[in-house]
Amino acid sequence: MPEVGDPQPPQPADTKYSDSRPLPVVAVWARDLLVSLAISAFIIIFLYQPVKVEGTSMMPGLEDQERIFVNKFVYRWEPIQRGDIVVFRYPRDTSKSYIKRVIGIAGDRIRIENGQVYVNGEALDEDYVPSDYADARSYSEIKVPANSFFVLGDHRTMSNDSRDFGTVNERYIYGKAVFGYWPMEKLGRLR
């Protein structure tokens, strides 16, 4: 039995080939790029979609040409709520998409008197609609049908919305606007 300090007998050579050289830098970058692209594609296809706002109907919160992310998955886990900014296919031409704020949900009674919105008889506090963007139009009371939503643009004088085309069925709504990313000074969550 060998004692401490005695030289060890030579070990037989391993007959398996082992290449422990690291991958070249280019191969590592290529692998990382492919993984990043796959993850990005998954996120864009199934979860978040980048979109460009076209038009001024959601000013001042969302401006023309602003870039935002739309969460396409959120409404599988939670219901659409009053105040959500939603993206939907325009009911009269489903090849177009609109972005508006949900004002009324199924069963709500909505009316507008001289620009003041009432939901179930109570005046709605809309701090997101500056007085310069308010509209003095009135709208007769309606009851929002099942599986539908009453939507309005924040720039009331410049918006084609439920006052014009009626309520939006939930099957047309495909996402919730959640995050602005361009221009950089607008970076952040949407409210």
C-alpha positions as CSV (number, residue, x, y, z in Angstrom):
1,M,0.0,0.0,0.0
2,P,1.5,3.3,-1.0
3,E,2.2,5.8,1.7
4,V,1.6,9.6,1.6
5,G,4.2,11.2,-0.5
6,D,5.0,8.0,-2.6
7,P,4.7,8.5,-6.3
8,Q,1.5,7.1,-7.8
9,P,1.7,4.4,-10.3
10,P,0.9,5.5,-13.9
11,Q,-2.7,5.3,-14.8
12,P,-3.8,3.6,-18.0
13,A,-4.6,6.1,-20.8
14,D,-8.3,6.7,-21.4
15,T,-9.3,5.3,-24.7
16,K,-12.2,7.7,-25.3
17,Y,-11.6,10.8,-27.3
18,S,-12.3,14.0,-25.3
19,D,-12.1,17.4,-26.9
20,S,-12.3,19.9,-24.1
21,R,-11.6,22.9,-26.4
22,P,-14.2,25.7,-26.0
23,L,-16.4,26.6,-29.0
24,P,-15.0,29.4,-31.2
25,V,-16.4,32.9,-30.2
26,V,-18.4,33.1,-33.5
27,A,-20.1,29.8,-32.8
28,V,-21.1,31.0,-29.3
29,W,-22.5,34.3,-30.7
30,A,-24.4,32.4,-33.4
31,R,-25.9,30.0,-30.8
32,D,-26.8,32.9,-28.4
33,L,-28.4,34.8,-31.3
34,L,-30.5,31.9,-32.4
35,V,-31.7,31.3,-28.9
36,S,-32.5,35.0,-28.5
37,L,-34.4,35.1,-31.8
38,A,-36.4,32.0,-30.8
39,I,-37.4,33.5,-27.5
40,S,-38.2,36.8,-29.1
41,A,-40.4,35.2,-31.8
42,F,-42.3,33.2,-29.1
43,I,-42.9,36.4,-27.1
44,I,-44.0,38.4,-30.2
45,I,-46.2,35.6,-31.6
46,F,-47.9,34.5,-28.4
47,L,-47.6,37.2,-25.7
48,Y,-46.6,40.7,-26.8
49,Q,-47.0,42.4,-30.1
50,P,-45.3,45.7,-31.0
51,V,-47.7,48.1,-32.8
52,K,-47.6,51.6,-34.1
53,V,-50.4,54.0,-33.1
54,E,-51.9,55.7,-36.1
55,G,-54.1,58.7,-35.6
56,T,-54.8,61.1,-32.7
57,S,-57.9,59.6,-31.1
58,M,-56.1,58.5,-28.0
59,M,-54.2,61.7,-27.3
60,P,-52.7,62.9,-25.1
61,G,-51.9,59.5,-23.6
62,L,-51.0,57.9,-27.0
63,E,-49.8,60.1,-29.8
64,D,-49.7,59.5,-33.6
65,Q,-46.7,57.2,-34.6
66,E,-46.0,56.2,-31.0
67,R,-44.8,52.6,-30.5
68,I,-46.4,50.4,-27.9
69,F,-46.6,46.7,-26.9
70,V,-49.9,45.0,-26.8
71,N,-50.4,42.0,-24.5
72,K,-52.2,39.4,-26.6
73,F,-52.5,36.8,-23.8
74,V,-53.8,38.8,-20.8
75,Y,-57.5,38.3,-21.5
76,R,-57.2,34.6,-21.3
77,W,-56.4,35.0,-17.6
78,E,-58.4,38.1,-16.6
79,P,-61.6,39.8,-17.8
80,I,-61.6,43.0,-19.8
81,Q,-62.2,45.8,-17.4
82,R,-63.5,49.4,-17.5
83,G,-60.5,51.7,-18.2
84,D,-58.4,49.2,-20.2
85,I,-56.9,50.4,-23.4
86,V,-57.7,47.7,-25.9
87,V,-56.8,46.9,-29.5
88,F,-59.5,45.4,-31.6
89,R,-60.6,44.7,-35.2
90,Y,-62.9,47.5,-36.4
91,P,-66.4,45.9,-36.5
92,R,-67.2,47.4,-39.9
93,D,-64.0,46.4,-41.6
94,T,-62.0,43.7,-39.8
95,S,-58.9,44.3,-41.9
96,K,-58.4,47.5,-39.8
97,S,-57.4,47.7,-36.1
98,Y,-58.5,50.4,-33.6
99,I,-57.3,51.3,-30.2
100,K,-59.7,52.8,-27.6
101,R,-60.5,52.8,-23.9
102,V,-63.1,50.6,-22.4
103,I,-65.9,52.7,-20.8
104,G,-68.7,50.2,-20.4
105,I,-68.8,46.4,-19.9
106,A,-71.7,44.0,-20.6
107,G,-74.8,45.0,-18.6
108,D,-73.7,48.7,-18.0
109,R,-76.0,51.5,-18.9
110,I,-74.0,54.2,-20.7
111,R,-75.2,57.7,-21.6
112,I,-73.5,61.0,-22.4
113,E,-74.9,64.4,-21.6
114,N,-73.1,67.4,-23.0
115,G,-69.8,65.4,-23.1
116,Q,-70.2,64.0,-19.5
117,V,-70.1,60.2,-19.5
118,Y,-72.5,58.4,-17.1
119,V,-72.0,54.7,-16.3
120,N,-75.0,53.2,-14.5
121,G,-76.3,56.6,-13.6
122,E,-73.0,57.9,-12.1
123,A,-70.7,60.5,-13.7
124,L,-67.5,59.0,-14.8
125,D,-64.3,60.8,-13.6
126,E,-62.0,60.8,-16.7
127,D,-58.8,62.5,-15.7
128,Y,-57.2,61.1,-18.9
129,V,-59.5,63.4,-21.1
130,P,-58.2,67.0,-20.9
131,S,-60.8,69.7,-21.2
132,D,-59.3,70.7,-24.6
133,Y,-60.1,67.2,-25.9
134,A,-63.6,66.9,-24.4
135,D,-66.6,66.8,-26.7
136,A,-70.0,68.4,-25.9
137,R,-72.0,65.8,-27.8
138,S,-74.7,63.8,-26.1
139,Y,-75.5,60.2,-26.6
140,S,-78.8,58.5,-25.7
141,E,-78.6,55.8,-23.0
142,I,-77.8,52.3,-24.1
143,K,-77.3,49.0,-22.3
144,V,-74.1,47.3,-23.3
145,P,-75.1,43.8,-24.7
146,A,-73.6,40.5,-23.4
147,N,-70.0,39.8,-24.5
148,S,-69.6,43.4,-25.7
149,F,-67.9,46.7,-24.7
150,F,-68.5,50.4,-25.1
151,V,-65.3,52.1,-26.1
152,L,-64.2,55.7,-26.5
153,G,-61.1,57.5,-27.6
154,D,-59.5,59.9,-25.1
155,H,-59.5,62.7,-27.7
156,R,-63.3,62.8,-27.9
157,T,-63.5,65.4,-30.7
158,M,-61.2,63.3,-32.9
159,S,-62.4,59.8,-32.2
160,N,-64.5,57.4,-34.2
161,D,-65.7,55.1,-31.5
162,S,-68.8,53.4,-30.0
163,R,-70.8,56.6,-30.4
164,D,-70.4,56.1,-34.1
165,F,-70.1,52.3,-34.7
166,G,-71.8,50.9,-31.6
167,T,-70.4,48.4,-29.1
168,V,-67.5,46.0,-29.8
169,N,-68.0,42.3,-29.4
170,E,-65.3,40.7,-27.3
171,R,-64.3,38.3,-30.2
172,Y,-62.9,41.4,-32.0
173,I,-60.7,42.4,-29.1
174,Y,-57.2,40.8,-29.4
175,G,-55.1,42.6,-26.9
176,K,-54.5,45.2,-24.1
177,A,-52.1,48.1,-24.7
178,V,-49.7,47.9,-21.8
179,F,-46.3,49.6,-22.5
180,G,-45.0,52.4,-24.6
181,Y,-41.4,52.1,-25.9
182,W,-41.0,54.9,-28.5
183,P,-40.3,57.8,-28.4
184,M,-38.0,57.2,-25.4
185,E,-39.6,60.1,-23.4
186,K,-42.9,58.1,-23.4
187,L,-41.2,54.9,-22.2
188,G,-43.3,53.2,-19.5
189,R,-46.6,51.5,-18.6
190,L,-49.7,52.9,-20.2
191,R,-52.5,54.1,-17.9
